[in-house]
Amino acid sequence: MKPFGYQRPTSTAEAVRLCAAGPGARFLGGGTNLVDLMKLGVEEPGLLIDVTRLPLDRVATTPDGGLRVGATVRNSDLAAHPGVRRDYPALAQALLAGASGQLRNTATTGGNLLQRTRCTYFQDVSKPCNKRLPGSGCPAREGHHRDLAILGHSTECVATNPSDMAVALAALDATVLLLGPEGERAVPVTEFHRLPGENPDQDTVIRPGELITEVVLPPPAPGTLSRYRKARDRASYAFALVSVAATLQVDDGRVERATLAFGGVAHRPWRAHRAEAELRGAPATPAAFQHALIAELAEARPLRDNAFKVDLVRRVALDVLGELTGTQSPGTGPTV
């Protein structure tokens, strides 16, 4: 690990100023991903700006009944928050599925959103990787890619976003609040992470010097249910092969509104807009769910060794929607 500077600002304004003033500066929250990448030589910041003592560690109710979650709220505290467990169960489930208790006690809301891919080529500095060094190539396309993207990838990158929390936030229509040298701005979670395109080194739309200050959850509509489910290679904590977050509002046997987000399949949490459109006004039945999911996954472009993900994410999503409506058939759930 290369030497680096360390600063602990006393205000968000000071934190932003320090970051904007020094190229190579990075904000430090729990450090559960950043410090690991520094040890591997993937990240080499010249300055770490510790934001853990800033007043960003609160969860508060908004005037309209939603929640404001500070960027340094620990994952364990957020998962246990009564308002989250009551109104946003998919978020609590995603956080609890995401890591061990020790990591959840350290990891922060803002840091979780900024996790970087666990693609083995990205983490190995002896290998080429367009995400780490643009223009060097993407050996994952022809190499080891079983865990990587089937949707939204490009010739430049097939990496996946590793966050469980971000998938739930995408289905819940959350918004990320940012503070930077040019002031404050709000970005929907669904637009916060980027698809790789020709610039896979850019994970998010964050501008230089910007700090995540809060995540805002809108109030759930009356009667809305939500759930999160992930399929992984082992029962202990592991990153998702695929995951699904869903919200569902049913009126008189028909889908009033549904949101779906998939994890483990793309460079960002994949919001299933086509499936949502197919479900709107449709009967809340397994057949309608199946039709909508097949329509969504028609654009999947699996690689040599990860075509199984297309069927797996469909099955997990069908299982989640079945649980939310009480229409799940015995034995239909995923076996992974």
N, C-alpha and C positions, 0 to 999 in steps of 0.2 A: 504494500500500500504506500502510495507516494505521500509526502508531507502535505498538510493542508492547514489553512487558517480556521479559526473558530470565533464566532461572535454570537452573543445572546442579546438580541434587541429587547427593548422594553415596550415597544409599540409596533403595531402593524405598519405604520408609516415608516418607521426606522428600518424595519425588516425589508420593506420594498426598496427603500433607498440603498441599503447595503447590497442587495441583490442586483439592482440596476447598475450600480457603480463598478462592479467587478465581474468581468467575463469569467465564466467558470464557477460562479457562485451557485450554491444549491441550498434550498431550504431543508432543514432536518427536523422530522417529526419523531416517530418511533424508531426509524432507521432500520426496520426489519427487512427491507429490500435494498435500500440504498447502500447500507454498510456492507452487505454481502457482495454487491456489485463492485464496491471499492476494493474489497479483498481480492476479487477475481481480476481486477485491473480493467473492468469494463467501464466503470465510472471513475474519473479522476478529477474531482472538483478541487479548485484552488482554495475555496472558502466554504465552510458549512455555517449556515445561519440557523441557529437553534430557535424554533418557534414554539417550543413546548410550554414556555412560561407566559405566552401571550394570552389575553382573555378570549380564547377561542374554544374553550372546553365546556361549553354549556349546550344543553338541549332545551329549547323554549317553544312554547305554543305561539303560533302566529294569530293575528286578529281574526282570520277566517277559519281557524281550527286546524291548520296544518302544523308542521314542525320545522323549526330552524335548528340545524345541527352544526355546531362549531367544528372547524377543521381539525382541531386537536382532541376531539372527543374520542376516547379509546373504543375500539371495536367491542370489547366486552361490556362496557357501560352502555353503549348504544343498543346492543342486542338485549340487554336486561331492562331497558327503559320501559316503564308501563305503557306509555303512549305508543311506542313502536310495537310492542307485543300485541296491543289491543287493535290498533288501526292499520298497521303495516306488517302483518306477520311474515310476509315474504322476505322483508328486509331482515328481520330477526333470524329467520331460518337460514338465509344466505350467510349472515355473519357467523352463526354457530357452525355452519358447514365449512367455513373457509379456512380455519386453522386451529391449532391447539389452543388451550386456555392460556398458556404462557405467552404465545404470540398475540392473542386477542387482547391481553392486558397491556400490551406495548403498542401495537399498531394503531394508527389514527385514521380518522375518516378521510382527511386530505391525502395522506400517504397511500391509503388503499386505492384511491382513484388514480394515483400516479405510479402504481406498480408497473414494472416492465416485463416483457414476455419471458417465459421460461424456456424458450427455444434453445436447444443445446448449442447451436452454432453461435447464437448471440452471446451466450455466456462463456464461450471458449475463445479467448483472444488469439489463439493460434490458428483459428479458422476464419475464412472470409465471411462477411455478413454485411449486407447492405444497410441493415438497421443500425449497426454499430459503426460501419465505415462505408458511407454511400459510394457506390460504384465498384465495390469489391466482389459483388456477386451474392447469389443465394443458393448455397449448396443443399439446403433443405429440400428444394424442389425434387431433386433426384436422389437425395440421401435419406436421412431419417426424418420422416414427416408424419408418422402415425398420429401424433397428438395435435397436429397443426390444422390450418384453416381449410374449410370446404366452401366458404362463402366470402365474397368481397376481396379475395386476395389478388395479387398482381404478379407479373413476371419478376418483380423486384423483391417480393416478400410474401411468405405464407405463414407468418407468425400469428399467434392468437393472444388475445388479452386474457390475463390470468385471474382477474378479479371476480369473485362471487358477488360482493356487495354492489359493484357497478351494474351487474346484470339486473339485480332487483331494483336498483334506482332507476334504470332505464324503463322497466315495466311500470314503475310508479310515477313516471313523468316528473322526476325531480329536476331541480335547477341548481347549477353550481354558481356561486358568487365569487368573483375574482376582484382583487385589488392590485392595481399596477401603477406605474409611473403616470399613466394617462387617466387614472381614476378608477372607479368601480364599473363593473359590467356583469351581466348575468348570461349564462350559457346553459341551454337545456342539456341534461346529461346525455341525451341521445345524439347531441352534436359535439360533445366535449372531446371524445376520442375520434381519431381519424381512421379511415381506411388507408392502406399503404400507398396506392397509386405509384407515382415515381419518386416519392419522398418517404420511404418507410421509417427513416430515422426520426420523423416527427410523429410522436405517439398521440399528441393532443393538440388542441387549438390554443393552448396557453401561449401568451406573448412574453418576450423577455422581461424578467423582473416581476411578473405577476404571481401573486400569492392566493391560493385558495383560502377563503375566510369562512365560508359556510356552504352547506347544502340545504336547500329548502324543499320540503315535501308538501305538495298540495293536500288539502283535506280530502279524504276518501269520500266518494259519493255514497249516499245511503244504500245499504244492501250489497256493497262491493266486497267480494272475497278475494284473497290473494294467497299465493303459495309459491315456494321455491323448491326445486329438486335438482340434484346433480347426480350424474353417473360417473364413477371413478374406478380405477383399477383395483383399489383395495379399500377395505372398510375403514381403515385409519385415515387420518387427514392426508389428502392428496388433491392436486389440482384436477379440475373437472375435465373428463373426456368431452362431455357435453353437459350443459345445465339449462334449466328453463325456469323463468319467473313469469308468472301470469297473474292478471287481475281479471275478474269476471263479474258482471252485473247481469242478472237474468230477470226478466219480467214476463209473467204468464207463459213460461216455457220457451221463450225466445231470448236470444242474446241481445241485451240492450247495449252493452259495451264490453269489449274485451281488449286487453293489451297483452302482448307476448314479447319476451326478450330471450334470446338464446345466448349461452356462454360456451366457450371452448370451441367455437366454430369459425371465428372471424377475428380480424385485427382489433375490433371493438365489440362491445355487447351488441348483438344483432337484433334490432327491433323488427319484428315480423309484421310489417305494415300490410303486406298483401293478405296474409292470413287474417289479420284483424278486420280488413275490409270484407273478406269473404264471410266472416262470422257475424258481422253486424246485421241484425234482424233475422238471422238464421235460427232454426230450432236448436236448442241446447242438447244435442244428441251426439253420441260417438260418431255417427256417420257424417254429420256436418263438421265436426272437429277434424275428422280424417281428411275430408275434402279440402278444408282450408289449409291444413298442414302440407298436404301433397302439393297444393298450388304454390305455397311459399317456398318449398324446397326444390321446386322445378329448376330454379336458377343455380342450384349447388353445382360446384365444379370440383369434385374430390380429386385427390391425387392418387398415385398408385396404391398406397397402403392405408388410406383413411376413408375409403368409400363407406365403411361400416357406420361412420358418423351420421350419414344421411338418414339411415333407418333408425339409428339409436336416438337422435334428437326428436324424430317424429314420434317414437314410442314413448319417450319421456314426457313430451308435451301432451300427448294423448292421455297419458296416465294422470298428469297434473290437472288437466281440464276435467277428466272423469272424476277425480277426487273433489273438485270444487262443485260439481253438479250432482254428485252421488250416483253417477252412471258408469263408474269404472267396472269393467267385467273382471271377475277373478282370473288371475293368471296372465293378464295382459301387460302388467308392468315390466319394466326392464329388468334383466337378470344380471347386469353388470355390477 
